[in-house]
């Protein structure tokens, strides 16, 4: 007999344990994969809720890692003997019209 492939969930991603640090890139890739699965709209309610919860946790982790990186950059920028925070300025033409 053939098995129904529609109800099979994809294998769980290889998430690091609580003692392992996950790189920003790996967390972002997992988040993007979760968003893609949710956007397909074919998950059962409980699966969708679990994926959403994982996505929120990953989004928070990524935001924290970006904040840490921003603070490190601020420390590295020295002007006149003190630290100066400079706003990020994207290259001309990048980020315009993304509304």
N, C-alpha and C positions, 0 to 999 in steps of 0.2 A: 504494500500500500504506500502511496506517496504521502509525504508529510506536507502539511500546509505551511508554506513559507511566510505567509502574511502575518501569522501570529508570533513568529519567532523574533525575539529581540536580538539586536546585534550584540556581539560579545562585549562585555564591559571593557572600558578603556583601562589601560595599565596605569592607574592612579598611584602616585607614591604614597607610602605609609606616612603616619603622622611624624615620624622621625626623619623623613627624607625631604629635602628641599627640592621643589620643582622649579625649573627655570620659567621665566616670564613667557618665553616663546612656547614652551610645552603647555603651560596653563592656558595661554591664548588659543592655541590650536585645539585643545580640548573644549574650550568655551565655544569656539566657532563650530565644532562638530555637534555640540549639544544644540546650539541655535538651529543648525540645519535640520536636525532630527525633529525639533519642535515645530519648525516651519512646515515640514511635510504634513503635519496634522494627522498622522495615522497611529499615534501612540494611544494606548489606553490611558484613562484618566490618572491612575496611580503612577504609571510610568512617566507621564507628562509632568506630574507634580514632582516626582523624584528628579527628573532631568532639570526642571526649573530650579529646584533647590540647589542642585549641583552648580548650575549656571550662575546663580546669585553668589554662591561661595567663591567660584572662580573669578567672577567679575570683581568682587571685593579684594581678592588676593592680587589680581592684576593691578587694580587701582592703587593698592598699598605699595606694590613694587614700583609703580611709576612715580608715586610720591617720594619714595626713598631715593630713587634715581635723581629726581628733581632737586631734592635737598643736597645730595652729593655734588651735583653740578654747581649749585649755589655756593657751596663751600670752596669749590675749586676756582671760582671766579673772584679774583682779588683785584681791587683797584684802590690806589691811594692808601695802602696799608690796611684796608678794611674789606669786609666781604660785601659784595654787591649782588643782589638778585636781579637778573635780567629776564624780562619776559621772552618766551620763545617766539621767534619770528620766522614763520615758514618762508621758504624761497618764493619769489614772485610767481604768481599764477597758481600756486598750490594752496588748496583750502578755500579758494574763492568759489562762490556759487554752489556750495554744498547744502543749501537750505532745502 
